[in-house]
Amino acid sequence: MPRGVDSSRDDGQRAPKRAEGEDKMRKLIAPMLLIVPMLALSACHPESVRVHHDDGPKNYVPSGGLDWGTFNHFEHDFATRDISSSSDQDGFEFFLAESSVVVITTTASGGFDPFLDLYEDNFDFITGDDDGGPGNDAVLVGTLSAGGYFVVVGGSGASTGTYDIDISVEPLGGADFGEMFPSDSFVDNGGVMDDAFDVDSYVFTVFSSVSADIVMTTTAGALDPNLELVDEYGTVILFNDPAGMADPDALGVSLTPGTYIVRIGTSSGSGDYSLQIDIN
Protein backbone atom coordinates (compact mmCIF):
# COMPACT_ATOMS: atom_id res chain seq x y z
CA MET A 1 0.00 0.00 0.00
CA PRO A 2 2.26 2.81 -1.26
CA ARG A 3 2.08 6.03 0.73
CA GLY A 4 4.15 9.18 0.97
CA VAL A 5 6.20 10.13 3.99
CA ASP A 6 4.04 11.64 6.72
CA SER A 7 5.16 12.76 10.15
CA SER A 8 1.61 13.18 11.47
CA ARG A 9 0.01 11.02 14.15
CA ASP A 10 -3.18 8.97 13.98
CA ASP A 11 -5.03 9.77 17.20
CA GLY A 12 -6.44 6.79 19.13
CA GLN A 13 -10.18 6.53 19.61
CA ARG A 14 -9.98 5.86 23.34
CA ALA A 15 -8.10 7.41 26.22
CA PRO A 16 -5.09 5.33 27.33
CA LYS A 17 -5.42 3.31 30.50
CA ARG A 18 -4.30 5.08 33.66
CA ALA A 19 -2.37 2.26 35.27
CA GLU A 20 -1.41 -1.36 34.61
CA GLY A 21 -2.43 -3.82 37.35
CA GLU A 22 -0.66 -6.99 38.31
CA ASP A 23 -3.23 -9.05 36.42
CA LYS A 24 -2.28 -7.26 33.20
CA MET A 25 1.44 -7.65 33.80
CA ARG A 26 1.07 -11.41 34.06
CA LYS A 27 -0.29 -11.44 30.53
CA LEU A 28 2.68 -9.66 28.99
CA ILE A 29 5.98 -10.71 27.60
CA ALA A 30 8.82 -9.24 29.67
CA PRO A 31 9.96 -5.73 28.73
CA MET A 32 12.76 -5.65 26.20
CA LEU A 33 12.08 -9.20 24.96
CA LEU A 34 10.35 -9.26 21.58
CA ILE A 35 8.91 -12.00 19.41
CA VAL A 36 8.24 -14.44 22.25
CA PRO A 37 4.90 -16.07 23.08
CA MET A 38 2.25 -14.21 25.06
CA LEU A 39 -0.08 -16.40 27.11
CA ALA A 40 1.99 -19.45 26.16
CA LEU A 41 0.57 -19.46 22.64
CA SER A 42 2.09 -22.00 20.30
CA ALA A 43 2.61 -19.74 17.27
CA CYS A 44 3.78 -16.17 17.89
CA HIS A 45 6.04 -15.13 15.01
CA PRO A 46 8.59 -17.82 16.06
CA GLU A 47 10.51 -17.61 12.81
CA SER A 48 11.13 -13.93 13.43
CA VAL A 49 13.97 -14.47 15.89
CA ARG A 50 17.33 -14.35 14.19
CA VAL A 51 20.93 -13.26 14.59
CA HIS A 52 21.32 -9.57 13.85
CA HIS A 53 23.36 -8.34 10.93
CA ASP A 54 27.11 -8.08 11.46
CA ASP A 55 27.14 -4.81 9.52
CA GLY A 56 24.66 -3.16 11.92
CA PRO A 57 25.34 0.24 13.49
CA LYS A 58 27.95 0.41 16.24
CA ASN A 59 27.63 4.03 17.37
CA TYR A 60 25.39 5.81 14.88
CA VAL A 61 21.87 5.72 13.51
CA PRO A 62 21.93 5.13 9.72
CA SER A 63 20.86 8.11 7.65
CA GLY A 64 17.95 7.99 5.24
CA GLY A 65 15.22 7.36 7.81
CA LEU A 66 13.68 9.90 10.17
CA ASP A 67 13.01 10.70 13.82
CA TRP A 68 9.37 9.87 14.64
CA GLY A 69 9.55 11.64 18.01
CA THR A 70 7.45 10.55 20.98
CA PHE A 71 4.70 7.93 20.77
CA ASN A 72 1.77 7.56 23.14
CA HIS A 73 -0.66 4.65 23.12
CA PHE A 74 -2.90 4.23 20.04
CA GLU A 75 -0.57 6.29 17.84
CA HIS A 76 0.65 5.22 14.40
CA ASP A 77 3.20 6.59 11.95
CA PHE A 78 4.82 5.54 8.68
CA ALA A 79 7.33 6.45 6.00
CA THR A 80 8.20 5.43 2.44
CA ARG A 81 11.88 4.96 1.66
CA ASP A 82 14.19 2.96 -0.63
CA ILE A 83 17.36 0.91 -0.28
CA SER A 84 19.67 1.67 -3.20
CA SER A 85 22.60 -0.67 -2.54
CA SER A 86 23.67 -3.66 -0.46
CA SER A 87 25.35 -1.30 2.03
CA ASP A 88 22.44 1.14 2.28
CA GLN A 89 20.46 1.19 5.54
CA ASP A 90 17.78 3.51 6.93
CA GLY A 91 17.39 4.32 10.63
CA PHE A 92 14.10 5.34 12.28
CA GLU A 93 14.23 6.75 15.80
CA PHE A 94 11.35 6.90 18.29
CA PHE A 95 10.66 7.45 21.98
CA LEU A 96 7.98 5.64 24.00
CA ALA A 97 6.27 7.76 26.65
CA GLU A 98 5.31 4.62 28.60
CA SER A 99 5.69 0.87 28.42
CA SER A 100 3.91 -0.33 25.30
CA VAL A 101 3.26 -3.13 22.86
CA VAL A 102 4.94 -2.09 19.61
CA VAL A 103 4.08 -3.39 16.13
CA ILE A 104 6.55 -2.57 13.34
CA THR A 105 6.07 -3.84 9.77
CA THR A 106 7.53 -3.36 6.32
CA THR A 107 5.63 -3.53 3.02
CA ALA A 108 8.07 -4.00 0.15
CA SER A 109 7.52 -3.57 -3.59
CA GLY A 110 9.21 -4.92 -6.70
CA GLY A 111 10.59 -8.06 -5.07
CA PHE A 112 12.60 -6.15 -2.44
CA ASP A 113 13.48 -8.29 0.60
CA PRO A 114 13.80 -5.99 3.66
CA PHE A 115 14.99 -6.82 7.16
CA LEU A 116 14.21 -5.04 10.45
CA ASP A 117 16.67 -4.69 13.33
CA LEU A 118 15.65 -3.03 16.61
CA TYR A 119 18.10 -1.28 18.98
CA GLU A 120 18.00 0.62 22.22
CA ASP A 121 19.17 4.21 21.88
CA ASN A 122 22.49 3.17 23.45
CA PHE A 123 23.01 0.95 20.35
CA ASP A 124 22.42 -2.35 22.18
CA PHE A 125 20.78 -4.78 19.75
CA ILE A 126 17.38 -6.14 20.86
CA THR A 127 16.04 -8.33 18.06
CA GLY A 128 15.34 -8.46 14.32
CA ASP A 129 13.22 -10.08 11.65
CA ASP A 130 13.52 -11.13 8.03
CA ASP A 131 10.50 -12.57 6.15
CA GLY A 132 8.22 -12.81 9.22
CA GLY A 133 5.36 -11.21 7.28
CA PRO A 134 3.65 -11.89 3.95
CA GLY A 135 6.03 -12.35 1.01
CA ASN A 136 9.40 -10.86 1.85
CA ASP A 137 8.04 -8.43 4.46
CA ALA A 138 9.38 -8.18 8.01
CA VAL A 139 7.35 -7.95 11.24
CA LEU A 140 8.33 -7.13 14.83
CA VAL A 141 5.81 -7.44 17.68
CA GLY A 142 6.58 -7.13 21.37
CA THR A 143 6.71 -5.14 24.59
CA LEU A 144 9.15 -2.31 25.23
CA SER A 145 9.71 -0.17 28.32
CA ALA A 146 9.44 3.61 28.16
CA GLY A 147 12.53 5.13 26.52
CA GLY A 148 14.36 5.68 23.27
CA TYR A 149 14.83 3.18 20.42
CA PHE A 150 15.63 3.00 16.74
CA VAL A 151 14.87 0.46 14.04
CA VAL A 152 17.11 -0.20 11.03
CA VAL A 153 15.83 -1.28 7.61
CA GLY A 154 18.14 -2.79 5.01
CA GLY A 155 18.03 -5.31 2.19
CA SER A 156 18.73 -8.98 2.79
CA GLY A 157 21.71 -10.06 0.71
CA ALA A 158 22.07 -7.66 -2.21
CA SER A 159 18.35 -6.88 -2.36
CA THR A 160 17.38 -3.28 -3.20
CA GLY A 161 14.07 -1.50 -3.69
CA THR A 162 11.30 0.59 -2.19
CA TYR A 163 9.38 -0.12 1.00
CA ASP A 164 6.91 1.33 3.50
CA ILE A 165 7.58 1.06 7.23
CA ASP A 166 4.70 1.34 9.70
CA ILE A 167 4.73 1.51 13.50
CA SER A 168 1.76 1.20 15.85
CA VAL A 169 1.99 1.67 19.62
CA GLU A 170 -0.54 -0.14 21.83
CA PRO A 171 -1.21 -0.33 25.59
CA LEU A 172 -0.04 -3.29 27.65
CA GLY A 173 -2.43 -6.23 27.73
CA GLY A 174 -3.77 -8.70 25.21
CA ALA A 175 -1.55 -11.10 23.28
CA ASP A 176 0.39 -11.73 20.09
CA PHE A 177 -1.48 -14.52 18.26
CA GLY A 178 1.38 -14.58 15.72
CA GLU A 179 0.95 -16.23 12.33
CA MET A 180 -2.56 -17.43 11.54
CA PHE A 181 -3.53 -19.63 8.61
CA PRO A 182 -6.86 -21.01 7.35
CA SER A 183 -8.44 -23.33 9.95
CA ASP A 184 -6.39 -21.77 12.78
CA SER A 185 -8.28 -20.86 15.94
CA PHE A 186 -6.62 -19.07 18.86
CA VAL A 187 -8.28 -18.22 22.17
CA ASP A 188 -7.28 -15.97 25.08
CA ASN A 189 -9.30 -17.01 28.13
CA GLY A 190 -7.45 -14.61 30.43
CA GLY A 191 -8.70 -11.20 29.30
CA VAL A 192 -9.43 -8.63 32.02
CA MET A 193 -11.08 -5.21 31.74
CA ASP A 194 -10.25 -3.07 34.78
CA ASP A 195 -12.35 -0.02 33.87
CA ALA A 196 -13.44 2.20 30.97
CA PHE A 197 -9.84 3.38 30.47
CA ASP A 198 -8.61 -0.18 29.86
CA VAL A 199 -7.89 -1.52 26.36
CA ASP A 200 -6.23 -4.83 25.41
CA SER A 201 -4.60 -5.28 21.99
CA TYR A 202 -4.29 -8.58 20.10
CA VAL A 203 -1.94 -8.87 17.11
CA PHE A 204 -1.95 -11.46 14.33
CA THR A 205 -0.59 -11.87 10.79
CA VAL A 206 -2.19 -13.59 7.80
CA PHE A 207 -0.37 -14.59 4.63
CA SER A 208 -3.21 -14.87 2.12
CA SER A 209 -6.65 -13.41 1.54
CA VAL A 210 -8.86 -14.96 4.23
CA SER A 211 -11.99 -14.31 6.26
CA ALA A 212 -11.91 -14.02 10.04
CA ASP A 213 -14.41 -14.54 12.83
CA ILE A 214 -13.56 -12.52 15.95
CA VAL A 215 -15.69 -13.12 19.05
CA MET A 216 -15.39 -11.50 22.49
CA THR A 217 -17.32 -13.13 25.36
CA THR A 218 -17.73 -11.72 28.87
CA THR A 219 -16.99 -14.50 31.38
CA ALA A 220 -17.27 -12.66 34.72
CA GLY A 221 -18.33 -9.26 36.03
CA ALA A 222 -20.40 -6.64 34.23
CA LEU A 223 -19.05 -5.09 31.03
CA ASP A 224 -20.34 -2.87 28.22
CA PRO A 225 -17.61 -4.07 25.81
CA ASN A 226 -16.56 -2.97 22.34
CA LEU A 227 -14.25 -4.31 19.62
CA GLU A 228 -12.11 -2.49 17.08
CA LEU A 229 -10.09 -3.98 14.20
CA VAL A 230 -7.15 -1.98 12.81
CA ASP A 231 -4.70 -2.92 10.05
CA GLU A 232 -0.93 -2.35 10.11
CA TYR A 233 -1.38 0.90 8.18
CA GLY A 234 -3.39 2.46 11.01
CA THR A 235 -6.72 2.16 9.17
CA VAL A 236 -9.77 1.25 11.27
CA ILE A 237 -11.53 -1.62 9.47
CA LEU A 238 -14.47 -1.87 11.85
CA PHE A 239 -15.71 -0.79 15.28
CA ASN A 240 -18.47 -2.77 17.00
CA ASP A 241 -20.11 -1.43 20.16
CA PRO A 242 -23.43 -3.28 20.48
CA ALA A 243 -26.29 -1.80 22.48
CA GLY A 244 -26.48 -2.43 26.19
CA MET A 245 -24.21 -5.04 27.75
CA ALA A 246 -24.08 -7.27 24.66
CA ASP A 247 -20.74 -8.76 23.64
CA PRO A 248 -19.22 -7.58 20.33
CA ASP A 249 -18.08 -9.74 17.44
CA ALA A 250 -16.90 -9.42 13.85
CA LEU A 251 -17.96 -12.34 11.66
CA GLY A 252 -16.79 -13.09 8.14
CA VAL A 253 -14.41 -10.14 7.94
CA SER A 254 -12.41 -10.20 4.69
CA LEU A 255 -8.69 -9.71 5.27
CA THR A 256 -5.83 -9.31 2.80
CA PRO A 257 -2.26 -10.45 3.62
CA GLY A 258 -0.83 -8.35 6.45
CA THR A 259 -0.72 -7.73 10.20
CA TYR A 260 -3.81 -6.73 12.20
CA ILE A 261 -4.63 -5.42 15.67
CA VAL A 262 -7.84 -6.25 17.56
CA ARG A 263 -8.59 -3.83 20.42
CA ILE A 264 -10.97 -4.84 23.20
CA GLY A 265 -12.35 -2.08 25.44
CA THR A 266 -15.39 -1.31 27.59
CA SER A 267 -17.56 1.77 27.89
CA SER A 268 -18.27 0.94 31.53
CA GLY A 269 -17.86 -1.75 34.16
CA SER A 270 -15.11 -4.28 34.84
CA GLY A 271 -14.75 -8.01 34.47
CA ASP A 272 -13.16 -10.94 32.69
CA TYR A 273 -13.55 -12.01 29.08
CA SER A 274 -12.31 -14.40 26.42
CA LEU A 275 -11.35 -13.55 22.85
CA GLN A 276 -11.37 -16.07 20.00
CA ILE A 277 -10.09 -15.52 16.46
CA ASP A 278 -10.86 -18.09 13.76
CA ILE A 279 -9.29 -17.88 10.30
CA ASN A 280 -11.31 -19.38 7.44
N, C-alpha and C positions, 0 to 999 in steps of 0.2 A: 504494500500500500504506500506508494511514493508520496512523500510530503516534504515541504520545504522546512528549513531550519526555523524554529520558533522557540523563543525563550520564555513564553508565557506559561502560566500555570492553569491546570484544569481544577477548579474548586470542587471539593467533595460536597456531597449532598447531605451529609450529616455532620454534626459537631463531633470532634474526636472524643474518645472516652477520657474521663478525668484521671483515672488511676487504674492500674492493673493489679488484680487480686491474685492471691496465691493459686486459686483454682485455674486462672488463666495461665500463669507461668508454668504450671505442670503440663500444659498442652503445647508448649513451644519447644523448638529446637534451641539449644544453648546459644547465647549471643556469640557472634563471630564464627559460628560453624554453619556453613551453607551446604545445601544440597544433601541433607541427611533426612531420614524419615521423621515426620511428625506423627504422633499417635501410633507409632509402630506400624505404619502402613508398609505394604510390601513393595510398592513401586512408586518411588518419589524421585524422579530424575536420577536414577542410580548411575547411568552411564555418563553423567555430567562431570563426575569427579575425575580429574586428570592432573598430571604433572604440569606445572606452569612452564611457559616458554623460557628457555635459557637466555634469549635475547631481550627479556623484559627489562623495564626501567630499574636502574639502581638508585638514582638520586634525582630524578626529574620526572615530570609528567609529560608524555609525548605531546608535541604540538599537533594542531589539526582538529582537535576536539573543541570543547568549550567548558566553561565553569557554570554549572546549573544553579549554583547558590544553595540556599537552604530549602529543604523539603519538610513539610508537615504531613500528617496523615491525610490520605485521600488525594494527594497531589500527583500529577503526572507531567512528564515532559519528554521531548524527543528532539532528534536532529537527523539530518541527512548528510552523509559524508561519503568519501570514496577513499579507497586504498589503491595507490598508484604503482607500488613496487613491493617486492618481497620484504624490504626493510622498512616500509612505511607503517606507522602505527598512529592511532588517534587516542588521545586521553581525555576523559570526561570526569570532571571533579564535581563532588556534591557533598553537602553537609546535612546530617539528620538531626532535627531538633529534639527528637526523643527516640527511644528504642522502637524499631519498626520491622515489619516484614517487607522486604524489598524484592521486586520483580523486575528483572532487566532482560530484554530480548533484542535480538537483531532480526531484521528482515532484509535478506540480500536479493540482488537482482543479477541477471546475466550469468548465472552459474558461479558467482563469487561464493567462497567458503570462508566466512568470518569466524574468528574465535573471540571470546571474552575472557579477560583476566581481571580480577578484583583485588585491590590493594587498600590497606589503611593509608592515611595521609603521611605516615612515617615510612612509607615504601615497603612495609612488610606485606608479603603476598598472602592472600586469604584463600582464594580458590579460583577456578576457571572452568570454562566449558567450550566444547567444540562439537557441533552437530547434535546438541541435546534437544533441538526443536525441529519443526518440519523441514524437510530438505536438508540444506547445509546450515540452517540457522542455529544460533546459540541461545541458550536460556540459563539464567541464574535465578534461583529462588531461595530465600532464606532470611534469617533474622540477624539484624545488626544493631549494636548499641548506638546511642547518640554519639555523634562525632563526625570527623571528616574522612572521606574515602575518594578513590578514583578508580574508574574502570577503563581498561585499555582494549581497543579493538584493532585487530590486525588480520592478515590473510593467512590461512593455513597453507603451509608449503609456499609455493610461488603464486598463490591465488591473488588476483586483483579484481577490483570492481566497486560498485556502489552499494550502499546499504543504508537502512534506517536503524537507529537505536532508540528504544523506548524504555523509560523507567517509570514504575508506579510504586508508591509508598503507602503501605497499609498498616493499620493498627495491629498490635499483638493479639493473638487468638486465632482460632481456626486451624487449618492444616494445609499442607501441600499434598494433593492427591497424585501429583506427578504425571506420568504418561498414562493416557487412557485410550483404549482401543475399542472397537465394536465388541459388544457383549461384556465389557468391563462394568463392574458395579462396586463403588466404594462407599462406605458408610462411616460417619463420625457419630458415635453414640455419646460423646462426652461434651457436647456443646453447652455453654452456660451464658445466659444473658444476665448481667448484673443490674442494669438499669437502662434508661432511654439513651444514655450516652455511649452505650456499649455496642461495638460492631465487631464481628468475627469475619475474617477473609479466608476463602478457600481457593486454591490455585490448582489448575490442571491444564494439560497440553494435549491436543489432539493432532493427528498427523494426516487426516483425510477429511473430506466432507462427511459429516455425521449428523445425527440428531441426538439430543440429550433430554433426559427427564431429570429434573432437579426438584427434590421434595424435602421440605423442612417440616418436622413434626414436633410439637411441644410435648415433652415427656413428664414435666413436673413444674409446679408453680403456675402463675397466671401471666401470660404474655399477649401483647398485641403485635405480632411479629411482621416483618417485611423482608423481601428478598430482592437483591439487585444483581444483575449480570453485566459485567464490564469486560471488553476485550483488551488485548495488550496495548492497543493504540489509545486507550483512555475513553473509548466510545461506550456509552451506556446502551446495551442491547435491549434490556427490559428492566422494569421496576414493578414489583407486584406487592401491593399492600391491601389485602382483602379486608372487607368491612368487618368490624367487630373484632373478636378474638380469634378469627379463623386463621389457620396456618397457610402460608403462601407456597406456591409451587410454580414450576415452569415446565410444561410438558411439550415434547416434540419440538424443541427449539433447534433450528437449523444452524449448524456451526461449520465454518470453513477451517482449514488447518491453521493452528495458532495456539496461543496461550490465553486463558480466561481466568477471571476472578469472580467468585460468587461472594457477595457480602450479605450477611445475616444481621439484622438489627431488630429493634423493637421500639414502638412508639410509646409504650408504657409497660410497667410491670417488670418482673424478674422471674427467672426459672431456668429449667434445663430443656434441651432439645436435641434431636438428632437430625443430621443432614445426609441424604443419600443422593448420589449422582450416578445415573445409568447412561451408558453410551450405546446407541443403537446403530 
